[in-house]
Amino acid sequence: MSVWHSRPVFFVENVARSLAFYTDRLGFVEEDRYAENDTVLVAQVRREDCALLLNCQQPDKTGRGRMFVSLDPAPLAELRAEW
């Protein structure tokens, strides 16, 4: 069984403020967060099947996004063999 995990990453100025917007206004639920010195740097929110990562660690990318894709080792080997 192939296991792929993918999430859109939204680069934001302030993750805590973005968390409040997604949870309080859009109905998402916070699933995870990473913080240093009481500052949230990365968080994941979910609403049904839609999961998003919020990241403020690259301020030059604020307002942009990317797709994060993670493959378990076995599916990655299968994909490499296919390509």
C-alpha positions as CSV (number, residue, x, y, z in Angstrom):
1,M,0.0,0.0,0.0
2,S,1.4,3.4,-1.0
3,V,1.4,6.1,1.6
4,W,1.7,9.6,0.4
5,H,1.2,12.6,2.7
6,S,0.8,16.0,1.1
7,R,-0.2,19.4,2.6
8,P,-0.3,22.9,1.1
9,V,2.1,25.2,3.1
10,F,1.0,28.8,3.4
11,F,3.7,31.2,4.4
12,V,2.3,33.7,6.8
13,E,3.6,36.7,8.8
14,N,2.3,35.5,12.1
15,V,1.2,31.8,12.7
16,A,-0.6,32.5,16.0
17,R,-2.8,35.2,14.2
18,S,-3.3,32.9,11.2
19,L,-4.3,30.1,13.6
20,A,-7.0,32.3,15.1
21,F,-8.4,33.2,11.7
22,Y,-8.5,29.5,10.5
23,T,-10.0,28.2,13.7
24,D,-12.3,31.0,14.9
25,R,-13.6,32.2,11.5
26,L,-13.2,29.3,9.1
27,G,-14.0,26.3,11.4
28,F,-10.6,24.5,11.1
29,V,-9.2,22.6,14.1
30,E,-5.6,23.0,15.2
31,E,-3.9,19.6,15.0
32,D,-0.2,20.4,15.7
33,R,2.2,23.2,16.3
34,Y,5.9,23.9,16.7
35,A,7.0,26.8,18.8
36,E,10.3,28.3,20.0
37,N,10.5,30.9,22.8
38,D,6.7,31.2,23.0
39,T,6.4,32.0,19.2
40,V,4.5,29.6,17.1
41,L,6.6,29.0,13.9
42,V,4.6,26.2,12.2
43,A,1.1,24.8,12.8
44,Q,-1.2,22.4,11.1
45,V,-5.0,22.9,10.9
46,R,-7.7,20.7,9.4
47,R,-11.3,20.9,8.4
48,E,-12.6,17.5,7.2
49,D,-10.2,16.3,4.6
50,C,-8.5,19.6,4.1
51,A,-5.2,20.0,6.1
52,L,-3.0,23.1,5.8
53,L,0.4,24.0,7.2
54,L,1.0,27.5,8.3
55,N,4.7,28.6,8.4
56,C,6.4,31.9,9.3
57,Q,10.0,30.7,9.1
58,Q,10.6,32.1,5.7
59,P,9.5,35.8,5.8
60,D,10.6,36.4,2.2
61,K,7.9,33.9,1.1
62,T,5.0,35.5,3.1
63,G,1.9,35.5,1.0
64,R,3.0,32.6,-1.0
65,G,2.7,28.8,-0.8
66,R,4.1,25.5,-1.7
67,M,3.1,21.9,-1.6
68,F,4.8,19.6,0.9
69,V,4.9,15.9,-0.1
70,S,6.1,13.1,2.1
71,L,6.5,9.5,1.0
72,D,7.2,6.6,3.3
73,P,10.4,4.7,2.2
74,A,8.6,1.8,0.4
75,P,6.4,4.0,-1.8
76,L,9.4,6.2,-2.5
77,A,11.4,3.2,-3.7
78,E,8.4,2.2,-5.9
79,L,8.2,5.7,-7.4
80,R,11.9,5.8,-8.1
81,A,11.7,2.4,-9.9
82,E,8.7,3.6,-11.9
83,W,10.5,6.7,-13.0
